[in-house]
Amino acid sequence: MSRYNIAYFKILLALLLFPFIALSQQPTVQTFIDKNDILIGQQIQYKVKASFPTGAFNVHWLSLPDSIAHFELVDKSKIDSSFDNNKTVLQQTITLTSFDSGRWNTPAFLINFDPVHDDTTINIFSDSIPINVGYATPDSTNQLRDIKPIYEVTIKSYFWYFFAVAVLILLLVGYFLWRYFKNRKKEPELQFKSRLSAYDEAMQELGKLKKLDLQNSEGLRQYHSSLARIFKWYLSRNQKINILNKTTGDVLVLLSNSNLSANITSSAATALRCGDAVKFAKYLPEATESEACLNEIVKIINAIHVPNPLN
């Protein structure tokens, strides 16, 4: 073969292979879908795959609109990238559904490829694929079918649970009431049994007080404490009530409601309040003042005993 023929053959071969070489350098976009027929509300997986020479293009990936006619966007995956034989592969899966019955075409999404060394942008759309959206095939047998199987229902009565709880509460309430009344301090009943009358017993006890030593604080406190107790004990026996735990004010109210004169009530107040001062305020009166208190109590008892106004 001559040199001329060889050169001619090479030129012819280059011309034949050029379209394929040029085509291999161009980006490509492929579209895949998992099903073409769906029921209303079912989902379809719409996958877009783009491949191009690595480093040759800047890719502006597809942008999903806010709304798609006849379709609803359910989800979209992240853009996955891989490299193979100096080619970059980008792919993304878009999940769509439809609630409109009919035959609808999926939208075609635009992907821009900007060449690194060229100003001409290559725009490629993904495929628009027809999708049949329909209803489930009706049952022609006209048989009625339960939506769910029938379950046996067991009716459980809680009456005995509530009854047991009520009994337990009543037992607890009864127990606490029993404890309360058992532990409550009962006021001791006043025993008036004595061989002496109320008047004679009071005078006898007051006579014993006169023998106490009033020169020391302990004797004074015992003196006034006993003086108030003897007077209250006399009134208790006279009235057949227990006033031992009554305050000085209560005793004076009792005396003021009697037919005693105001002077006698005032004398009782002086004697009893002196005893309160000794007991609560640590007051230490003179011996003459203490003896005067006893004499006042004697006068009051005599006044009550002779005219007997409280009976």
BELMO-V675034 format. One record per pair of residues at least 12 apart in sequence whose C-alpha atoms are under 10 Angstrom apart, sorted by the first residue. I is the first residue (numbers start at 1). J is the second residue. If there is no record, write none. Layout:
i->I j->J
i->I j->J
//
This chain:
i->24 j->52
i->24 j->53
i->25 j->52
i->25 j->53
i->25 j->54
i->25 j->56
i->25 j->87
i->26 j->51
i->26 j->52
i->26 j->53
i->26 j->56
i->26 j->57
i->26 j->113
i->26 j->115
i->26 j->122
i->27 j->50
i->27 j->51
i->27 j->52
i->27 j->53
i->27 j->56
i->27 j->57
i->27 j->59
i->27 j->87
i->27 j->88
i->27 j->89
i->27 j->112
i->27 j->113
i->27 j->122
i->27 j->123
i->27 j->124
i->28 j->49
i->28 j->50
i->28 j->51
i->28 j->52
i->28 j->53
i->28 j->89
i->28 j->113
i->28 j->124
i->28 j->125
i->28 j->126
i->29 j->48
i->29 j->49
i->29 j->50
i->29 j->51
i->29 j->52
i->29 j->89
i->29 j->90
i->29 j->91
i->29 j->110
i->29 j->111
i->29 j->124
i->29 j->125
i->29 j->126
i->29 j->127
i->30 j->47
i->30 j->48
i->30 j->49
i->30 j->50
i->30 j->51
i->30 j->91
i->30 j->124
i->30 j->125
i->30 j->126
i->30 j->127
i->31 j->46
i->31 j->47
i->31 j->48
i->31 j->49
i->31 j->50
i->31 j->91
i->31 j->93
i->31 j->108
i->31 j->125
i->31 j->126
i->31 j->127
i->31 j->128
i->31 j->129
i->32 j->45
i->32 j->46
i->32 j->47
i->32 j->48
i->32 j->49
i->32 j->93
i->32 j->126
i->32 j->127
i->32 j->129
i->33 j->45
i->33 j->46
i->33 j->47
i->33 j->48
i->33 j->93
i->33 j->94
i->33 j->95
i->33 j->129
i->33 j->131
i->34 j->46
i->34 j->47
i->35 j->131
i->35 j->132
i->36 j->103
i->36 j->129
i->36 j->130
i->36 j->131
i->36 j->132
i->36 j->133
i->37 j->103
i->37 j->130
i->37 j->131
i->37 j->132
i->37 j->133
i->37 j->134
i->38 j->97
i->38 j->98
i->38 j->101
i->38 j->131
i->38 j->132
i->38 j->133
i->38 j->134
i->38 j->135
i->38 j->136
i->39 j->97
i->39 j->98
i->39 j->99
i->39 j->100
i->39 j->101
i->39 j->132
i->39 j->133
i->39 j->134
i->39 j->135
i->39 j->136
i->39 j->137
i->40 j->97
i->40 j->98
i->40 j->99
i->40 j->100
i->40 j->101
i->40 j->102
i->40 j->132
i->40 j->133
i->40 j->134
i->40 j->135
i->40 j->136
i->41 j->71
i->41 j->72
i->41 j->96
i->41 j->97
i->41 j->98
i->41 j->99
i->41 j->100
i->41 j->101
i->41 j->133
i->41 j->134
i->41 j->135
i->42 j->96
i->42 j->97
i->42 j->98
i->42 j->99
i->42 j->133
i->42 j->134
i->43 j->71
i->43 j->72
i->43 j->73
i->43 j->74
i->43 j->95
i->43 j->96
i->43 j->97
i->43 j->98
i->44 j->74
i->44 j->93
i->44 j->94
i->44 j->95
i->44 j->96
i->44 j->97
i->44 j->98
i->44 j->131
i->45 j->75
i->45 j->76
i->45 j->93
i->45 j->94
i->45 j->95
i->45 j->96
i->45 j->97
i->46 j->76
i->46 j->92
i->46 j->93
i->46 j->94
i->46 j->95
i->46 j->96
i->46 j->106
i->46 j->129
i->47 j->76
i->47 j->77
i->47 j->91
i->47 j->92
i->47 j->93
i->47 j->94
i->47 j->95
i->47 j->126
i->48 j->62
i->48 j->79
i->48 j->90
i->48 j->91
i->48 j->92
i->48 j->93
i->48 j->94
i->48 j->109
i->48 j->125
i->48 j->126
i->48 j->127
i->49 j->79
i->49 j->80
i->49 j->81
i->49 j->89
i->49 j->90
i->49 j->91
i->49 j->92
i->49 j->93
i->49 j->126
i->50 j->81
i->50 j->88
i->50 j->89
i->50 j->90
i->50 j->91
i->50 j->92
i->50 j->111
i->50 j->124
i->50 j->126
i->51 j->81
i->51 j->82
i->51 j->83
i->51 j->84
i->51 j->87
i->51 j->88
i->51 j->89
i->51 j->90
i->51 j->91
i->52 j->83
i->52 j->86
i->52 j->87
i->52 j->88
i->52 j->89
i->52 j->90
i->52 j->113
i->53 j->83
i->53 j->84
i->53 j->85
i->53 j->86
i->53 j->87
i->53 j->88
i->53 j->89
i->54 j->83
i->54 j->84
i->54 j->85
i->54 j->86
i->54 j->87
i->54 j->88
i->54 j->89
i->55 j->86
i->55 j->87
i->55 j->88
i->55 j->115
i->55 j->116
i->56 j->87
i->56 j->88
i->56 j->113
i->56 j->114
i->56 j->115
i->56 j->116
i->56 j->117
i->56 j->118
i->57 j->88
i->57 j->112
i->57 j->113
i->57 j->114
i->57 j->115
i->57 j->116
i->57 j->117
i->57 j->118
i->57 j->121
i->57 j->122
i->58 j->112
i->58 j->113
i->58 j->114
i->58 j->115
i->58 j->116
i->58 j->121
i->59 j->90
i->59 j->111
i->59 j->112
i->59 j->113
i->59 j->114
i->59 j->115
i->59 j->121
i->59 j->122
i->60 j->110
i->60 j->111
i->60 j->112
i->60 j->113
i->60 j->114
i->60 j->123
i->61 j->79
i->61 j->90
i->61 j->91
i->61 j->92
i->61 j->109
i->61 j->110
i->61 j->111
i->61 j->112
i->61 j->113
i->62 j->92
i->62 j->108
i->62 j->109
i->62 j->110
i->62 j->111
i->62 j->112
i->62 j->124
i->62 j->125
i->62 j->126
i->63 j->109
i->63 j->110
i->63 j->111
i->64 j->76
i->64 j->94
i->64 j->107
i->64 j->109
i->64 j->110
i->65 j->107
i->65 j->109
i->68 j->96
i->68 j->98
i->68 j->106
i->68 j->107
i->69 j->98
i->69 j->100
i->69 j->104
i->69 j->105
i->69 j->106
i->69 j->107
i->70 j->97
i->70 j->98
i->70 j->99
i->70 j->100
i->70 j->101
i->70 j->102
i->70 j->103
i->70 j->104
i->70 j->105
i->70 j->106
i->70 j->107
i->70 j->133
i->71 j->96
i->71 j->97
i->71 j->98
i->71 j->99
i->71 j->100
i->71 j->104
i->71 j->105
i->71 j->106
i->71 j->107
i->72 j->95
i->72 j->96
i->72 j->97
i->72 j->98
i->72 j->99
i->73 j->94
i->73 j->95
i->73 j->96
i->73 j->97
i->73 j->98
i->74 j->94
i->74 j->95
i->74 j->96
i->74 j->97
i->74 j->98
i->75 j->93
i->75 j->94
i->75 j->95
i->75 j->96
i->75 j->97
i->76 j->92
i->76 j->93
i->76 j->94
i->76 j->95
i->76 j->96
i->77 j->91
i->77 j->92
i->77 j->93
i->77 j->94
i->77 j->95
i->78 j->91
i->78 j->92
i->78 j->93
i->78 j->94
i->79 j->91
i->79 j->92
i->79 j->93
i->80 j->92
i->80 j->93
i->97 j->133
i->98 j->131
i->98 j->132
i->98 j->133
i->98 j->134
i->99 j->133
i->99 j->134
i->99 j->135
i->100 j->132
i->100 j->133
i->100 j->134
i->100 j->135
i->101 j->132
i->101 j->133
i->101 j->134
i->101 j->135
i->102 j->131
i->102 j->132
i->102 j->133
i->102 j->134
i->102 j->135
i->103 j->130
i->103 j->131
i->103 j->132
i->103 j->133
i->103 j->134
i->104 j->128
i->104 j->129
i->104 j->130
i->104 j->131
i->104 j->132
i->104 j->133
i->105 j->127
i->105 j->128
i->105 j->129
i->105 j->130
i->105 j->131
i->105 j->132
i->106 j->126
i->106 j->127
i->106 j->128
i->106 j->129
i->106 j->130
i->106 j->131
i->107 j->125
i->107 j->126
i->107 j->127
i->107 j->128
i->107 j->129
i->107 j->130
i->108 j->124
i->108 j->125
i->108 j->126
i->108 j->127
i->108 j->128
i->108 j->129
i->109 j->124
i->109 j->125
i->109 j->126
i->109 j->127
i->109 j->128
i->110 j->123
i->110 j->124
i->110 j->125
i->110 j->126
i->110 j->127
i->111 j->123
i->111 j->124
i->111 j->125
i->111 j->126
i->112 j->124
i->112 j->125
i->187 j->242
i->188 j->242
i->189 j->241
i->189 j->242
i->190 j->233
i->190 j->236
i->190 j->237
i->190 j->240
i->190 j->241
i->190 j->242
i->190 j->243
i->190 j->244
i->191 j->237
i->191 j->240
i->191 j->242
i->192 j->233
i->192 j->236
i->192 j->237
i->192 j->238
i->192 j->240
i->192 j->241
i->193 j->237
i->197 j->234
i->197 j->237
i->197 j->238
i->198 j->233
i->198 j->234
i->198 j->235
i->198 j->236
i->198 j->237
i->198 j->238
i->198 j->301
i->198 j->305
i->199 j->234
i->199 j->235
i->199 j->237
i->199 j->238
i->199 j->301
i->199 j->302
i->199 j->304
i->199 j->305
i->199 j->306
i->200 j->234
i->201 j->230
i->201 j->233
i->201 j->234
i->202 j->227
i->202 j->229
i->202 j->230
i->202 j->231
i->202 j->232
i->202 j->233
i->202 j->234
i->202 j->235
i->202 j->297
i->202 j->298
i->202 j->301
i->203 j->230
i->203 j->231
i->203 j->234
i->203 j->298
i->203 j->301
i->203 j->302
i->204 j->230
i->205 j->226
i->205 j->227
i->205 j->230
i->205 j->231
i->206 j->223
i->206 j->226
i->206 j->227
i->206 j->230
i->206 j->231
i->206 j->294
i->206 j->295
i->206 j->297
i->206 j->298
i->207 j->294
i->208 j->223
i->209 j->222
i->209 j->223
i->209 j->224
i->209 j->226
i->209 j->227
i->209 j->230
i->209 j->291
i->209 j->294
i->210 j->223
i->210 j->291
i->210 j->294
i->211 j->223
i->213 j->287
i->214 j->284
i->214 j->285
i->214 j->286
i->214 j->287
i->214 j->288
i->214 j->290
i->214 j->291
i->215 j->284
i->215 j->286
i->215 j->287
i->216 j->284
i->216 j->287
i->217 j->278
i->217 j->282
i->217 j->283
i->217 j->284
i->217 j->285
i->218 j->284
i->220 j->275
i->220 j->278
i->220 j->279
i->220 j->283
i->220 j->284
i->220 j->285
i->220 j->286
i->220 j->287
i->220 j->290
i->221 j->275
i->221 j->276
i->221 j->277
i->221 j->278
i->221 j->279
i->221 j->282
i->221 j->283
i->221 j->284
i->221 j->285
i->222 j->275
i->222 j->278
i->222 j->279
i->223 j->275
i->223 j->278
i->223 j->290
i->223 j->291
i->223 j->294
i->224 j->271
i->224 j->272
i->224 j->273
i->224 j->274
i->224 j->275
i->224 j->276
i->224 j->277
i->224 j->278
i->224 j->279
i->224 j->290
i->224 j->291
i->224 j->293
i->224 j->294
i->225 j->272
i->225 j->275
i->225 j->276
i->225 j->278
i->225 j->279
i->226 j->275
i->227 j->271
i->227 j->272
i->227 j->275
i->227 j->290
i->227 j->293
i->227 j->294
i->227 j->297
i->228 j->244
i->228 j->248
i->228 j->268
i->228 j->271
i->228 j->272
i->228 j->273
i->228 j->274
i->228 j->275
i->228 j->276
i->228 j->293
i->228 j->294
i->228 j->297
i->229 j->243
i->229 j->244
i->229 j->245
i->230 j->244
i->230 j->297
i->231 j->243
i->231 j->244
i->231 j->251
i->231 j->268
i->231 j->272
i->231 j->294
i->231 j->297
i->231 j->298
i->231 j->300
i->231 j->301
i->232 j->244
i->232 j->245
i->232 j->246
i->232 j->247
i->232 j->248
i->232 j->251
i->234 j->301
i->235 j->251
i->235 j->254
i->235 j->255
i->235 j->301
i->235 j->304
i->235 j->310
i->238 j->304
i->238 j->305
i->238 j->308
i->238 j->310
i->238 j->311
i->239 j->310
i->239 j->311
i->240 j->311
i->247 j->272
i->247 j->276
i->248 j->268
i->248 j->269
i->248 j->271
i->248 j->272
i->248 j->273
i->248 j->275
i->248 j->276
i->249 j->269
i->249 j->272
i->249 j->273
i->251 j->265
i->251 j->268
i->251 j->269
i->251 j->272
i->252 j->265
i->252 j->266
i->252 j->268
i->252 j->269
i->252 j->272
i->253 j->265
i->254 j->310
i->255 j->268
i->255 j->269
i->255 j->300
i->255 j->304
i->255 j->310
i->257 j->310
i->258 j->304
i->258 j->309
i->258 j->310
i->258 j->311
i->259 j->304
i->259 j->307
i->259 j->308
i->259 j->309
i->259 j->310
i->260 j->300
i->260 j->303
i->260 j->304
i->260 j->307
i->260 j->308
i->260 j->309
i->260 j->310
i->261 j->303
i->263 j->300
i->264 j->296
i->264 j->297
i->264 j->299
i->264 j->300
i->264 j->301
i->264 j->303
i->264 j->304
i->265 j->300
i->266 j->296
i->267 j->293
i->267 j->295
i->267 j->296
i->267 j->297
i->267 j->299
i->267 j->300
i->268 j->293
i->268 j->294
i->268 j->296
i->268 j->297
i->268 j->298
i->268 j->299
i->268 j->300
i->268 j->301
i->269 j->293
i->269 j->296
i->269 j->297
i->270 j->292
i->270 j->293
i->270 j->296
i->270 j->297
i->271 j->289
i->271 j->290
i->271 j->291
i->271 j->292
i->271 j->293
i->271 j->294
i->271 j->295
i->271 j->296
i->271 j->297
i->272 j->293
i->272 j->294
i->272 j->296
i->272 j->297
i->273 j->293
i->274 j->289
i->274 j->290
i->274 j->293
i->275 j->290
i->275 j->293
//
